[in-house]
């Protein structure tokens, strides 16, 4: 979410209003707009945080977080730990469990990949395992044989 665009829109509105006055009014509005930009950005982030809290109170099994990425806020739905994701249409119900031991570095990479995809770790792992096993289920062994001849 690009907050800078909203801050610039307020700045432009202020400058249009200042254009109604004389040169001194325009200069004062310009200084005021420059001073207000950081505060306005923080206030918009605060509004987003409060909206996320309000939405989180209405959600079951998760909550909304505001994360700052590259200086810009990002709203993200986070499933509460232990909450099971709803099965996707056509999928078997998630009723089987396994315990999986991973190195800390692999766990971190999996979490980062799931976050980047906007998914819970469980959903990301289920999809990765499904993709990995679908090719084998179709009879692919991972070994390929190329036959024929070439002309040179």
N, CA, C and O atoms as a GROMACS GRO file, in nm:
protein
  608
    1UNK      N    1   0.085  -0.116   0.000
    1UNK     CA    2   0.000   0.000   0.000
    1UNK      C    3   0.091   0.123   0.000
    1UNK      O    4   0.178   0.136   0.086
    2UNK      N    5   0.070   0.211  -0.093
    2UNK     CA    6   0.155   0.328  -0.110
    2UNK      C    7   0.096   0.448  -0.035
    2UNK      O    8   0.008   0.516  -0.086
    3UNK      N    9   0.147   0.473   0.085
    3UNK     CA   10   0.099   0.587   0.165
    3UNK      C   11   0.146   0.719   0.105
    3UNK      O   12   0.076   0.820   0.116
    4UNK      N   13   0.263   0.719   0.041
    4UNK     CA   14   0.318   0.842  -0.014
    4UNK      C   15   0.219   0.911  -0.109
    4UNK      O   16   0.211   1.034  -0.111
    5UNK      N   17   0.145   0.834  -0.186
    5UNK     CA   18   0.047   0.892  -0.279
    5UNK      C   19  -0.061   0.970  -0.205
    5UNK      O   20  -0.103   1.076  -0.251
    6UNK      N   21  -0.106   0.919  -0.092
    6UNK     CA   22  -0.208   0.988  -0.013
    6UNK      C   23  -0.151   1.114   0.052
    6UNK      O   24  -0.218   1.217   0.057
    7UNK      N   25  -0.028   1.106   0.100
    7UNK     CA   26   0.037   1.222   0.160
    7UNK      C   27   0.054   1.330   0.055
    7UNK      O   28   0.030   1.448   0.082
    8UNK      N   29   0.096   1.292  -0.066
    8UNK     CA   30   0.113   1.390  -0.173
    8UNK      C   31  -0.020   1.452  -0.215
    8UNK      O   32  -0.026   1.570  -0.250
    9UNK      N   33  -0.127   1.374  -0.211
    9UNK     CA   34  -0.260   1.428  -0.246
    9UNK      C   35  -0.301   1.535  -0.146
    9UNK      O   36  -0.355   1.639  -0.185
   10UNK      N   37  -0.275   1.512  -0.016
   10UNK     CA   38  -0.306   1.614   0.086
   10UNK      C   39  -0.220   1.737   0.062
   10UNK      O   40  -0.269   1.850   0.074
   11UNK      N   41  -0.094   1.717   0.030
   11UNK     CA   42  -0.003   1.830   0.002
   11UNK      C   43  -0.055   1.912  -0.116
   11UNK      O   44  -0.057   2.035  -0.109
   12UNK      N   45  -0.098   1.846  -0.222
   12UNK     CA   46  -0.150   1.917  -0.339
   12UNK      C   47  -0.278   1.993  -0.305
   12UNK      O   48  -0.298   2.105  -0.352
   13UNK      N   49  -0.364   1.933  -0.223
   13UNK     CA   50  -0.486   2.003  -0.180
   13UNK      C   51  -0.451   2.130  -0.102
   13UNK      O   52  -0.512   2.235  -0.123
   14UNK      N   53  -0.353   2.119  -0.014
   14UNK     CA   54  -0.310   2.234   0.064
   14UNK      C   55  -0.253   2.343  -0.027
   14UNK      O   56  -0.278   2.462  -0.005
   15UNK      N   57  -0.176   2.304  -0.126
   15UNK     CA   58  -0.117   2.402  -0.218
   15UNK      C   59  -0.224   2.469  -0.305
   15UNK      O   60  -0.213   2.588  -0.335
   16UNK      N   61  -0.327   2.394  -0.344
   16UNK     CA   62  -0.438   2.455  -0.421
   16UNK      C   63  -0.511   2.558  -0.337
   16UNK      O   64  -0.548   2.665  -0.386
   17UNK      N   65  -0.532   2.526  -0.210
   17UNK     CA   66  -0.596   2.622  -0.120
   17UNK      C   67  -0.508   2.746  -0.101
   17UNK      O   68  -0.558   2.859  -0.098
   18UNK      N   69  -0.379   2.727  -0.089
   18UNK     CA   70  -0.286   2.838  -0.068
   18UNK      C   71  -0.280   2.928  -0.190
   18UNK      O   72  -0.251   3.047  -0.178
   19UNK      N   73  -0.306   2.872  -0.308
   19UNK     CA   74  -0.303   2.952  -0.431
   19UNK      C   75  -0.410   3.061  -0.431
   19UNK      O   76  -0.402   3.156  -0.509
   20UNK      N   77  -0.510   3.046  -0.344
   20UNK     CA   78  -0.614   3.148  -0.334
   20UNK      C   79  -0.561   3.276  -0.267
   20UNK      O   80  -0.618   3.383  -0.285
   21UNK      N   81  -0.453   3.264  -0.192
   21UNK     CA   82  -0.396   3.378  -0.121
   21UNK      C   83  -0.281   3.441  -0.198
   21UNK      O   84  -0.264   3.417  -0.317
   22UNK      N   85  -0.203   3.521  -0.128
   22UNK     CA   86  -0.088   3.588  -0.191
   22UNK      C   87   0.036   3.499  -0.185
   22UNK      O   88   0.029   3.383  -0.145
   23UNK      N   89   0.150   3.556  -0.226
   23UNK     CA   90   0.276   3.481  -0.230
   23UNK      C   91   0.320   3.435  -0.091
   23UNK      O   92   0.374   3.326  -0.077
   24UNK      N   93   0.298   3.516   0.009
   24UNK     CA   94   0.336   3.480   0.146
   24UNK      C   95   0.252   3.362   0.195
   24UNK      O   96   0.303   3.274   0.265
   25UNK      N   97   0.125   3.360   0.159
   25UNK     CA   98   0.038   3.248   0.196
   25UNK      C   99   0.085   3.120   0.129
   25UNK      O  100   0.085   3.014   0.191
   26UNK      N  101   0.125   3.129   0.004
   26UNK     CA  102   0.176   3.013  -0.070
   26UNK      C  103   0.302   2.958  -0.007
   26UNK      O  104   0.318   2.836   0.005
   27UNK      N  105   0.394   3.051   0.034
   27UNK     CA  106   0.519   3.008   0.097
   27UNK      C  107   0.491   2.942   0.233
   27UNK      O  108   0.552   2.841   0.267
   28UNK      N  109   0.398   2.998   0.310
   28UNK     CA  110   0.363   2.941   0.439
   28UNK      C  111   0.301   2.802   0.422
   28UNK      O  112   0.331   2.711   0.499
   29UNK      N  113   0.216   2.786   0.321
   29UNK     CA  114   0.153   2.656   0.295
   29UNK      C  115   0.258   2.553   0.254
   29UNK      O  116   0.250   2.437   0.292
   30UNK      N  117   0.357   2.596   0.176
   30UNK     CA  118   0.463   2.506   0.132
   30UNK      C  119   0.545   2.456   0.252
   30UNK      O  120   0.576   2.338   0.262
   31UNK      N  121   0.578   2.548   0.343
   31UNK     CA  122   0.653   2.510   0.463
   31UNK      C  123   0.569   2.418   0.553
   31UNK      O  124   0.620   2.320   0.607
   32UNK      N  125   0.443   2.452   0.567
   32UNK     CA  126   0.352   2.371   0.649
   32UNK      C  127   0.336   2.230   0.591
   32UNK      O  128   0.338   2.132   0.665
   33UNK      N  129   0.321   2.221   0.459
   33UNK     CA  130   0.306   2.090   0.394
   33UNK      C  131   0.430   2.005   0.416
   33UNK      O  132   0.419   1.886   0.444
   34UNK      N  133   0.548   2.064   0.404
   34UNK     CA  134   0.672   1.990   0.426
   34UNK      C  135   0.684   1.939   0.568
   34UNK      O  136   0.732   1.828   0.593
   35UNK      N  137   0.640   2.023   0.663
   35UNK     CA  138   0.647   1.984   0.804
   35UNK      C  139   0.544   1.876   0.839
   35UNK      O  140   0.568   1.794   0.927
   36UNK      N  141   0.431   1.876   0.770
   36UNK     CA  142   0.324   1.780   0.800
   36UNK      C  143   0.343   1.642   0.737
   36UNK      O  144   0.284   1.544   0.784
   37UNK      N  145   0.423   1.632   0.632
   37UNK     CA  146   0.436   1.504   0.559
   37UNK      C  147   0.472   1.386   0.649
   37UNK      O  148   0.402   1.285   0.646
   38UNK      N  149   0.578   1.395   0.731
   38UNK     CA  150   0.611   1.277   0.814
   38UNK      C  151   0.500   1.243   0.913
   38UNK      O  152   0.469   1.126   0.934
   39UNK      N  153   0.440   1.344   0.973
   39UNK     CA  154   0.334   1.321   1.070
   39UNK      C  155   0.212   1.258   1.004
   39UNK      O  156   0.150   1.167   1.060
   40UNK      N  157   0.178   1.307   0.887
   40UNK     CA  158   0.062   1.253   0.816
   40UNK      C  159   0.084   1.106   0.780
   40UNK      O  160  -0.008   1.025   0.791
   41UNK      N  161   0.205   1.071   0.737
   41UNK     CA  162   0.237   0.931   0.706
   41UNK      C  163   0.221   0.842   0.828
   41UNK      O  164   0.166   0.733   0.819
   42UNK      N  165   0.270   0.890   0.942
   42UNK     CA  166   0.257   0.811   1.066
   42UNK      C  167   0.111   0.798   1.108
   42UNK      O  168   0.069   0.692   1.154
   43UNK      N  169   0.034   0.904   1.092
   43UNK     CA  170  -0.107   0.898   1.128
   43UNK      C  171  -0.183   0.800   1.040
   43UNK      O  172  -0.272   0.729   1.088
   44UNK      N  173  -0.149   0.795   0.911
   44UNK     CA  174  -0.213   0.698   0.822
   44UNK      C  175  -0.177   0.555   0.862
   44UNK      O  176  -0.261   0.466   0.855
   45UNK      N  177  -0.053   0.534   0.903
   45UNK     CA  178  -0.014   0.402   0.951
   45UNK      C  179  -0.089   0.365   1.079
   45UNK      O  180  -0.126   0.249   1.098
   46UNK      N  181  -0.113   0.463   1.165
   46UNK     CA  182  -0.188   0.439   1.288
   46UNK      C  183  -0.332   0.400   1.255
   46UNK      O  184  -0.388   0.310   1.317
   47UNK      N  185  -0.392   0.468   1.158
   47UNK     CA  186  -0.529   0.436   1.116
   47UNK      C  187  -0.534   0.293   1.063
   47UNK      O  188  -0.627   0.218   1.095
   48UNK      N  189  -0.434   0.254   0.983
   48UNK     CA  190  -0.431   0.116   0.932
   48UNK      C  191  -0.418   0.015   1.046
   48UNK      O  192  -0.480  -0.091   1.043
   49UNK      N  193  -0.336   0.047   1.145
   49UNK     CA  194  -0.319  -0.044   1.259
   49UNK      C  195  -0.449  -0.060   1.337
   49UNK      O  196  -0.484  -0.170   1.378
   50UNK      N  197  -0.519   0.050   1.358
   50UNK     CA  198  -0.647   0.042   1.429
   50UNK      C  199  -0.750  -0.035   1.349
   50UNK      O  200  -0.829  -0.110   1.405
   51UNK      N  201  -0.751  -0.016   1.217
   51UNK     CA  202  -0.843  -0.092   1.132
   51UNK      C  203  -0.810  -0.240   1.137
   51UNK      O  204  -0.901  -0.324   1.140
   52UNK      N  205  -0.681  -0.274   1.139
   52UNK     CA  206  -0.640  -0.414   1.148
   52UNK      C  207  -0.687  -0.475   1.279
   52UNK      O  208  -0.734  -0.589   1.281
   53UNK      N  209  -0.674  -0.400   1.389
   53UNK     CA  210  -0.722  -0.451   1.518
   53UNK      C  211  -0.872  -0.474   1.517
   53UNK      O  212  -0.921  -0.574   1.569
   54UNK      N  213  -0.945  -0.380   1.458
   54UNK     CA  214  -1.091  -0.394   1.452
   54UNK      C  215  -1.130  -0.515   1.368
   54UNK      O  216  -1.219  -0.591   1.407
   55UNK      N  217  -1.066  -0.533   1.255
   55UNK     CA  218  -1.095  -0.649   1.170
   55UNK      C  219  -1.057  -0.779   1.241
   55UNK      O  220  -1.130  -0.878   1.232
   56UNK      N  221  -0.944  -0.779   1.310
   56UNK     CA  222  -0.899  -0.899   1.380
   56UNK      C  223  -1.000  -0.947   1.482
   56UNK      O  224  -1.015  -1.067   1.503
   57UNK      N  225  -1.070  -0.854   1.545
   57UNK     CA  226  -1.172  -0.891   1.642
   57UNK      C  227  -1.291  -0.960   1.580
   57UNK      O  228  -1.371  -1.023   1.650
   58UNK      N  229  -1.305  -0.948   1.448
   58UNK     CA  230  -1.419  -1.009   1.378
   58UNK      C  231  -1.382  -1.138   1.306
   58UNK      O  232  -1.468  -1.203   1.246
   59UNK      N  233  -1.254  -1.176   1.313
   59UNK     CA  234  -1.208  -1.295   1.241
   59UNK      C  235  -1.189  -1.413   1.336
   59UNK      O  236  -1.144  -1.396   1.449
   60UNK      N  237  -1.225  -1.530   1.288
   60UNK     CA  238  -1.200  -1.652   1.364
   60UNK      C  239  -1.080  -1.722   1.303
   60UNK      O  240  -1.071  -1.736   1.181
   61UNK      N  241  -0.990  -1.767   1.387
   61UNK     CA  242  -0.878  -1.846   1.339
   61UNK      C  243  -0.761  -1.765   1.287
   61UNK      O  244  -0.665  -1.822   1.234
   62UNK      N  245  -0.765  -1.633   1.301
   62UNK     CA  246  -0.653  -1.553   1.253
   62UNK      C  247  -0.670  -1.407   1.289
   62UNK      O  248  -0.767  -1.368   1.355
   63UNK      N  249  -0.575  -1.326   1.243
   63UNK     CA  250  -0.582  -1.183   1.268
   63UNK      C  251  -0.512  -1.109   1.155
   63UNK      O  252  -0.441  -1.169   1.074
   64UNK      N  253  -0.533  -0.978   1.149
   64UNK     CA  254  -0.473  -0.894   1.047
   64UNK      C  255  -0.356  -0.819   1.110
   64UNK      O  256  -0.368  -0.763   1.219
   65UNK      N  257  -0.244  -0.820   1.041
   65UNK     CA  258  -0.126  -0.747   1.088
   65UNK      C  259  -0.090  -0.640   0.986
   65UNK      O  260  -0.116  -0.654   0.866
   66UNK      N  261  -0.032  -0.531   1.036
   66UNK     CA  262   0.024  -0.429   0.949
   66UNK      C  263   0.175  -0.446   0.956
   66UNK      O  264   0.235  -0.434   1.063
   67UNK      N  265   0.236  -0.475   0.843
   67UNK     CA  266   0.381  -0.491   0.837
   67UNK      C  267   0.438  -0.382   0.748
   67UNK      O  268   0.379  -0.347   0.646
   68UNK      N  269   0.552  -0.329   0.787
   68UNK     CA  270   0.617  -0.225   0.709
   68UNK      C  271   0.723  -0.292   0.622
   68UNK      O  272   0.816  -0.355   0.674
   69UNK      N  273   0.709  -0.278   0.493
   69UNK     CA  274   0.802  -0.338   0.398
   69UNK      C  275   0.849  -0.229   0.302
   69UNK      O  276   0.770  -0.174   0.226
   70UNK      N  277   0.978  -0.198   0.307
   70UNK     CA  278   1.031  -0.093   0.220
   70UNK      C  279   0.974   0.043   0.256
   70UNK      O  280   0.962   0.130   0.169
   71UNK      N  281   0.940   0.062   0.382
   71UNK     CA  282   0.885   0.190   0.426
   71UNK      C  283   0.736   0.205   0.401
   71UNK      O  284   0.677   0.306   0.438
   72UNK      N  285   0.674   0.107   0.340
   72UNK     CA  286   0.531   0.112   0.310
   72UNK      C  287   0.457   0.005   0.389
   72UNK      O  288   0.507  -0.107   0.401
   73UNK      N  289   0.339   0.038   0.442
   73UNK     CA  290   0.262  -0.062   0.517
   73UNK      C  291   0.199  -0.166   0.425
   73UNK      O  292   0.166  -0.138   0.310
   74UNK      N  293   0.184  -0.285   0.480
   74UNK     CA  294   0.124  -0.395   0.407
   74UNK      C  295   0.029  -0.466   0.503
   74UNK      O  296   0.070  -0.503   0.613
   75UNK      N  297  -0.096  -0.486   0.463
   75UNK     CA  298  -0.191  -0.559   0.546
   75UNK      C  299  -0.179  -0.707   0.513
   75UNK      O  300  -0.175  -0.746   0.396
   76UNK      N  301  -0.174  -0.789   0.618
   76UNK     CA  302  -0.154  -0.932   0.597
   76UNK      C  303  -0.242  -1.010   0.694
   76UNK      O  304  -0.245  -0.982   0.813
   77UNK      N  305  -0.314  -1.109   0.641
   77UNK     CA  306  -0.392  -1.199   0.725
   77UNK      C  307  -0.299  -1.308   0.776
   77UNK      O  308  -0.229  -1.372   0.698
   78UNK      N  309  -0.298  -1.329   0.907
   78UNK     CA  310  -0.213  -1.430   0.969
   78UNK      C  311  -0.302  -1.528   1.044
   78UNK      O  312  -0.380  -1.489   1.131
   79UNK      N  313  -0.290  -1.655   1.008
   79UNK     CA  314  -0.369  -1.759   1.074
   79UNK      C  315  -0.309  -1.782   1.212
   79UNK      O  316  -0.187  -1.793   1.227
   80UNK      N  317  -0.395  -1.789   1.314
   80UNK     CA  318  -0.348  -1.815   1.450
   80UNK      C  319  -0.285  -1.953   1.456
   80UNK      O  320  -0.328  -2.045   1.386
   81UNK      N  321  -0.181  -1.967   1.539
   81UNK     CA  322  -0.113  -2.094   1.552
   81UNK      C  323  -0.211  -2.200   1.602
   81UNK      O  324  -0.286  -2.177   1.697
   82UNK      N  325  -0.210  -2.312   1.538
   82UNK     CA  326  -0.299  -2.420   1.576
   82UNK      C  327  -0.430  -2.418   1.499
   82UNK      O  328  -0.503  -2.517   1.500
   83UNK      N  329  -0.460  -2.308   1.432
   83UNK     CA  330  -0.584  -2.302   1.353
   83UNK      C  331  -0.561  -2.375   1.222
   83UNK      O  332  -0.460  -2.353   1.155
   84UNK      N  333  -0.651  -2.460   1.187
   84UNK     CA  334  -0.639  -2.537   1.064
   84UNK      C  335  -0.695  -2.458   0.948
   84UNK      O  336  -0.802  -2.399   0.961
   85UNK      N  337  -0.626  -2.456   0.834
   85UNK     CA  338  -0.681  -2.388   0.717
   85UNK      C  339  -0.801  -2.465   0.662
   85UNK      O  340  -0.809  -2.587   0.674
   86UNK      N  341  -0.891  -2.392   0.602
   86UNK     CA  342  -1.006  -2.457   0.540
   86UNK      C  343  -0.958  -2.535   0.419
   86UNK      O  344  -0.874  -2.485   0.343
   87UNK      N  345  -1.008  -2.655   0.398
   87UNK     CA  346  -0.966  -2.732   0.282
   87UNK      C  347  -1.006  -2.660   0.154
   87UNK      O  348  -1.110  -2.595   0.148
   88UNK      N  349  -0.922  -2.671   0.052
   88UNK     CA  350  -0.955  -2.611  -0.076
   88UNK      C  351  -1.059  -2.699  -0.144
   88UNK      O  352  -1.064  -2.819  -0.120
   89UNK      N  353  -1.142  -2.638  -0.230
   89UNK     CA  354  -1.244  -2.718  -0.299
   89UNK      C  355  -1.180  -2.834  -0.375
   89UNK      O  356  -1.082  -2.815  -0.446
   90UNK      N  357  -1.236  -2.951  -0.358
   90UNK     CA  358  -1.187  -3.069  -0.427
   90UNK      C  359  -1.076  -3.141  -0.351
   90UNK      O  360  -1.039  -3.252  -0.388
   91UNK      N  361  -1.023  -3.080  -0.246
   91UNK     CA  362  -0.916  -3.144  -0.169
   91UNK      C  363  -0.976  -3.232  -0.061
   91UNK      O  364  -1.090  -3.211  -0.016
   92UNK      N  365  -0.899  -3.330  -0.019
   92UNK     CA  366  -0.939  -3.411   0.095
   92UNK      C  367  -0.936  -3.321   0.219
   92UNK      O  368  -0.861  -3.224   0.224
   93UNK      N  369  -1.017  -3.354   0.316
   93UNK     CA  370  -1.015  -3.278   0.441
   93UNK      C  371  -0.880  -3.298   0.508
   93UNK      O  372  -0.820  -3.405   0.497
   94UNK      N  373  -0.833  -3.196   0.578
   94UNK     CA  374  -0.705  -3.205   0.648
   94UNK      C  375  -0.729  -3.275   0.781
   94UNK      O  376  -0.760  -3.211   0.881
   95UNK      N  377  -0.715  -3.408   0.781
   95UNK     CA  378  -0.738  -3.480   0.904
   95UNK      C  379  -0.616  -3.564   0.946
   95UNK      O  380  -0.616  -3.621   1.055
   96UNK      N  381  -0.514  -3.572   0.863
   96UNK     CA  382  -0.392  -3.647   0.898
   96UNK      C  383  -0.285  -3.549   0.945
   96UNK      O  384  -0.276  -3.436   0.896
   97UNK      N  385  -0.205  -3.594   1.039
   97UNK     CA  386  -0.097  -3.509   1.092
   97UNK      C  387   0.034  -3.585   1.083
   97UNK      O  388   0.039  -3.708   1.093
   98UNK      N  389   0.143  -3.507   1.063
   98UNK     CA  390   0.276  -3.564   1.070
   98UNK      C  391   0.363  -3.468   1.150
   98UNK      O  392   0.335  -3.348   1.158
   99UNK      N  393   0.469  -3.522   1.208
   99UNK     CA  394   0.568  -3.438   1.276
   99UNK      C  395   0.688  -3.430   1.183
   99UNK      O  396   0.736  -3.532   1.134
  100UNK      N  397   0.734  -3.311   1.161
  100UNK     CA  398   0.843  -3.290   1.066
  100UNK      C  399   0.955  -3.214   1.136
  100UNK      O  400   0.932  -3.109   1.195
  101UNK      N  401   1.075  -3.267   1.129
  101UNK     CA  402   1.190  -3.200   1.190
  101UNK      C  403   1.271  -3.136   1.078
  101UNK      O  404   1.307  -3.202   0.981
  102UNK      N  405   1.299  -3.006   1.094
  102UNK     CA  406   1.373  -2.930   0.994
  102UNK      C  407   1.489  -2.858   1.060
  102UNK      O  408   1.487  -2.832   1.180
  103UNK      N  409   1.588  -2.825   0.980
  103UNK     CA  410   1.693  -2.737   1.032
  103UNK      C  411   1.633  -2.598   1.047
  103UNK      O  412   1.535  -2.565   0.979
  104UNK      N  413   1.689  -2.518   1.134
  104UNK     CA  414   1.637  -2.383   1.156
  104UNK      C  415   1.643  -2.300   1.029
  104UNK      O  416   1.553  -2.220   1.002
  105UNK      N  417   1.749  -2.318   0.948
  105UNK     CA  418   1.761  -2.239   0.826
  105UNK      C  419   1.655  -2.279   0.723
  105UNK      O  420   1.600  -2.192   0.656
  106UNK      N  421   1.625  -2.408   0.711
  106UNK     CA  422   1.520  -2.452   0.619
  106UNK      C  423   1.385  -2.402   0.667
  106UNK      O  424   1.303  -2.356   0.587
  107UNK      N  425   1.360  -2.412   0.796
  107UNK     CA  426   1.235  -2.363   0.852
  107UNK      C  427   1.217  -2.215   0.821
  107UNK      O  428   1.107  -2.172   0.784
  108UNK      N  429   1.322  -2.136   0.836
  108UNK     CA  430   1.315  -1.993   0.806
  108UNK      C  431   1.285  -1.968   0.659
  108UNK      O  432   1.208  -1.879   0.626
  109UNK      N  433   1.347  -2.048   0.571
  109UNK     CA  434   1.323  -2.030   0.427
  109UNK      C  435   1.179  -2.068   0.391
  109UNK      O  436   1.116  -2.002   0.308
  110UNK      N  437   1.128  -2.174   0.453
  110UNK     CA  438   0.989  -2.215   0.428
  110UNK      C  439   0.894  -2.106   0.476
  110UNK      O  440   0.799  -2.071   0.405
  111UNK      N  441   0.918  -2.051   0.594
  111UNK     CA  442   0.832  -1.943   0.646
  111UNK      C  443   0.837  -1.821   0.556
  111UNK      O  444   0.735  -1.757   0.531
  112UNK      N  445   0.955  -1.788   0.507
  112UNK     CA  446   0.969  -1.672   0.418
  112UNK      C  447   0.895  -1.696   0.287
  112UNK      O  448   0.829  -1.606   0.236
  113UNK      N  449   0.906  -1.816   0.233
  113UNK     CA  450   0.837  -1.848   0.107
  113UNK      C  451   0.685  -1.844   0.126
  113UNK      O  452   0.613  -1.794   0.039
  114UNK      N  453   0.637  -1.896   0.238
  114UNK     CA  454   0.493  -1.894   0.266
  114UNK      C  455   0.443  -1.752   0.280
  114UNK      O  456   0.338  -1.717   0.227
  115UNK      N  457   0.518  -1.669   0.352
  115UNK     CA  458   0.480  -1.529   0.370
  115UNK      C  459   0.477  -1.457   0.236
  115UNK      O  460   0.384  -1.382   0.207
  116UNK      N  461   0.579  -1.481   0.154
  116UNK     CA  462   0.586  -1.417   0.022
  116UNK      C  463   0.468  -1.458  -0.066
  116UNK      O  464   0.421  -1.379  -0.148
  117UNK      N  465   0.420  -1.581  -0.049
  117UNK     CA  466   0.306  -1.630  -0.126
  117UNK      C  467   0.173  -1.590  -0.062
  117UNK      O  468   0.067  -1.613  -0.120
  118UNK      N  469   0.179  -1.530   0.057
  118UNK     CA  470   0.056  -1.491   0.126
  118UNK      C  471  -0.020  -1.610   0.183
  118UNK      O  472  -0.143  -1.607   0.194
  119UNK      N  473   0.053  -1.714   0.219
  119UNK     CA  474  -0.008  -1.837   0.269
  119UNK      C  475   0.043  -1.871   0.408
  119UNK      O  476   0.148  -1.822   0.450
  120UNK      N  477  -0.031  -1.953   0.478
  120UNK     CA  478   0.021  -2.007   0.603
  120UNK      C  479   0.128  -2.110   0.568
  120UNK      O  480   0.130  -2.161   0.456
  121UNK      N  481   0.215  -2.139   0.662
  121UNK     CA  482   0.320  -2.238   0.639
  121UNK      C  483   0.256  -2.373   0.607
  121UNK      O  484   0.302  -2.443   0.516
  122UNK      N  485   0.151  -2.411   0.679
  122UNK     CA  486   0.084  -2.539   0.655
  122UNK      C  487   0.034  -2.548   0.511
  122UNK      O  488   0.059  -2.647   0.442
  123UNK      N  489  -0.037  -2.444   0.466
  123UNK     CA  490  -0.092  -2.446   0.329
  123UNK      C  491   0.021  -2.450   0.227
  123UNK      O  492   0.011  -2.522   0.128
  124UNK      N  493   0.128  -2.374   0.250
  124UNK     CA  494   0.240  -2.372   0.157
  124UNK      C  495   0.304  -2.510   0.147
  124UNK      O  496   0.334  -2.558   0.038
  125UNK      N  497   0.326  -2.575   0.263
  125UNK     CA  498   0.388  -2.708   0.265
  125UNK      C  499   0.297  -2.810   0.197
  125UNK      O  500   0.344  -2.893   0.120
  126UNK      N  501   0.166  -2.805   0.224
  126UNK     CA  502   0.072  -2.898   0.161
  126UNK      C  503   0.077  -2.882   0.010
  126UNK      O  504   0.081  -2.981  -0.063
  127UNK      N  505   0.078  -2.758  -0.038
  127UNK     CA  506   0.083  -2.736  -0.183
  127UNK      C  507   0.215  -2.785  -0.243
  127UNK      O  508   0.217  -2.846  -0.350
  128UNK      N  509   0.327  -2.759  -0.173
  128UNK     CA  510   0.458  -2.804  -0.223
  128UNK      C  511   0.462  -2.956  -0.229
  128UNK      O  512   0.511  -3.013  -0.327
  129UNK      N  513   0.412  -3.023  -0.126
  129UNK     CA  514   0.411  -3.170  -0.125
  129UNK      C  515   0.318  -3.225  -0.232
  129UNK      O  516   0.348  -3.326  -0.295
  130UNK      N  517   0.205  -3.159  -0.253
  130UNK     CA  518   0.112  -3.202  -0.358
  130UNK      C  519   0.178  -3.193  -0.494
  130UNK      O  520   0.168  -3.286  -0.574
  131UNK      N  521   0.245  -3.080  -0.522
  131UNK     CA  522   0.313  -3.065  -0.651
  131UNK      C  523   0.422  -3.171  -0.668
  131UNK      O  524   0.438  -3.228  -0.775
  132UNK      N  525   0.497  -3.195  -0.561
  132UNK     CA  526   0.607  -3.291  -0.569
  132UNK      C  527   0.558  -3.433  -0.591
  132UNK      O  528   0.625  -3.512  -0.658
  133UNK      N  529   0.444  -3.468  -0.536
  133UNK     CA  530   0.396  -3.605  -0.550
  133UNK      C  531   0.306  -3.625  -0.671
  133UNK      O  532   0.287  -3.739  -0.713
  134UNK      N  533   0.250  -3.520  -0.727
  134UNK     CA  534   0.163  -3.536  -0.845
  134UNK      C  535   0.240  -3.590  -0.964
  134UNK      O  536   0.188  -3.674  -1.037
  135UNK      N  537   0.363  -3.544  -0.985
  135UNK     CA  538   0.439  -3.592  -1.100
  135UNK      C  539   0.471  -3.741  -1.085
  135UNK      O  540   0.469  -3.815  -1.184
  136UNK      N  541   0.500  -3.784  -0.965
  136UNK     CA  542   0.528  -3.926  -0.942
  136UNK      C  543   0.402  -4.010  -0.955
  136UNK      O  544   0.406  -4.123  -1.004
  137UNK      N  545   0.290  -3.954  -0.911
  137UNK     CA  546   0.164  -4.027  -0.921
  137UNK      C  547   0.126  -4.048  -1.067
  137UNK      O  548   0.058  -4.145  -1.100
  138UNK      N  549   0.171  -3.959  -1.153
  138UNK     CA  550   0.140  -3.971  -1.295
  138UNK      C  551   0.235  -4.067  -1.367
  138UNK      O  552   0.223  -4.087  -1.488
  139UNK      N  553   0.329  -4.126  -1.292
  139UNK     CA  554   0.418  -4.224  -1.353
  139UNK      C  555   0.556  -4.170  -1.388
  139UNK      O  556   0.637  -4.244  -1.443
  140UNK      N  557   0.584  -4.047  -1.359
  140UNK     CA  558   0.714  -3.989  -1.388
  140UNK      C  559   0.811  -4.031  -1.280
  140UNK      O  560   0.782  -4.019  -1.161
  141UNK      N  561   0.926  -4.080  -1.320
  141UNK     CA  562   1.024  -4.128  -1.222
  141UNK      C  563   1.134  -4.027  -1.198
  141UNK      O  564   1.215  -4.046  -1.107
  142UNK      N  565   1.141  -3.921  -1.276
  142UNK     CA  566   1.247  -3.825  -1.261
  142UNK      C  567   1.364  -3.855  -1.353
  142UNK      O  568   1.457  -3.774  -1.363
  143UNK      N  569   1.362  -3.969  -1.421
  143UNK     CA  570   1.467  -4.004  -1.517
  143UNK      C  571   1.409  -3.989  -1.657
  143UNK      O  572   1.297  -4.033  -1.684
  144UNK      N  573   1.485  -3.928  -1.744
  144UNK     CA  574   1.436  -3.903  -1.880
  144UNK      C  575   1.529  -3.971  -1.980
  144UNK      O  576   1.650  -3.976  -1.959
  145UNK      N  577   1.473  -4.020  -2.084
  145UNK     CA  578   1.552  -4.085  -2.187
  145UNK      C  579   1.520  -4.017  -2.319
  145UNK      O  580   1.404  -4.004  -2.357
  146UNK      N  581   1.622  -3.975  -2.386
  146UNK     CA  582   1.608  -3.910  -2.515
  146UNK      C  583   1.659  -4.006  -2.620
  146UNK      O  584   1.773  -4.052  -2.613
  147UNK      N  585   1.576  -4.035  -2.715
  147UNK     CA  586   1.619  -4.125  -2.824
  147UNK      C  587   1.603  -4.054  -2.956
  147UNK      O  588   1.528  -3.957  -2.967
  148UNK      N  589   1.673  -4.102  -3.055
  148UNK     CA  590   1.664  -4.042  -3.189
  148UNK      C  591   1.803  -4.017  -3.242
  148UNK      O  592   1.901  -4.068  -3.188
  149UNK      N  593   1.810  -3.940  -3.346
  149UNK     CA  594   1.941  -3.908  -3.402
  149UNK      C  595   1.940  -3.760  -3.444
  149UNK      O  596   1.835  -3.698  -3.460
  150UNK      N  597   2.057  -3.710  -3.459
  150UNK     CA  598   2.071  -3.570  -3.498
  150UNK      C  599   2.156  -3.560  -3.622
  150UNK      O  600   2.232  -3.651  -3.655
  151UNK      N  601   2.143  -3.449  -3.691
  151UNK     CA  602   2.226  -3.425  -3.809
  151UNK      C  603   2.318  -3.310  -3.779
  151UNK      O  604   2.278  -3.213  -3.715
  152UNK      N  605   2.438  -3.319  -3.823
  152UNK     CA  606   2.533  -3.215  -3.792
  152UNK      C  607   2.602  -3.154  -3.906
  152UNK      O  608   2.684  -3.064  -3.887
   0.00000   0.00000   0.00000
